[in-house]
Amino acid sequence: MQAKYKLNAQVEFVVGFRSPPGRFRVIRELPPERGEPSYRVKSEQEAFERVARESELRGL
C-alpha cells in the first residue's frame, strides 16, 4: 500500500477516543502496521513523538 503522507506533511488525528488535539508533522514513515502505512509524528506542543497508522490521521 502506498503511503498517503510524505515527510514534513502537516496532519491531525481523526477525532475519537484518545485522539490528541492539534497539528502534527510527519517525521518518518514506518513499516506498515496491520497492513496499512504507519508514521512517526511530532507536535510542537509535546516533547515526544507519537506513532500513528494512516487511518488515524487526516491531512491539513
C-alpha positions in Angstrom: 0.0 0.0 0.0 1.3 3.4 -1.0 1.8 5.9 1.8 -0.5 8.9 1.7 1.6 11.4 3.7 5.1 12.4 2.9 7.9 13.7 5.2 7.1 17.0 6.9 3.3 16.8 5.9 1.0 18.6 8.4 -1.6 16.2 9.8 -4.0 15.9 12.7 -5.6 12.9 14.4 -9.1 11.9 13.4 -11.4 12.8 16.3 -12.1 9.8 18.5 -11.2 8.2 21.8 -7.6 9.0 22.9 -7.1 11.4 20.0 -4.6 14.1 20.9 -5.6 17.6 19.7 -3.5 19.9 17.5 -1.3 19.8 14.4 1.4 17.2 14.0 4.3 17.0 11.5 5.2 13.6 9.8 8.8 12.9 11.0 9.3 9.5 9.4 7.4 6.8 7.5 7.4 3.4 9.4 6.9 -0.1 8.2 3.2 -1.0 7.7 1.2 -1.9 10.8 -1.8 -4.1 10.4 -1.5 -3.8 6.6 -1.5 0.0 6.5 1.2 2.7 6.4 2.4 4.0 9.8 4.1 7.2 10.7 6.1 8.8 13.4 4.6 12.2 14.1 5.6 15.2 16.3 3.6 18.1 17.8 5.3 21.4 18.6 3.5 21.4 21.9 4.9 18.0 23.1 8.4 16.9 23.8 7.9 13.4 22.5 7.0 11.7 19.2 4.0 9.5 18.6 3.3 6.6 16.2 0.1 6.6 14.2 -1.5 4.5 11.5 -2.7 6.2 8.4 -6.4 5.7 9.2 -5.8 7.6 12.5 -4.7 10.8 10.6 -6.1 13.4 8.2 -4.2 16.0 6.2 -4.4 19.7 6.8 
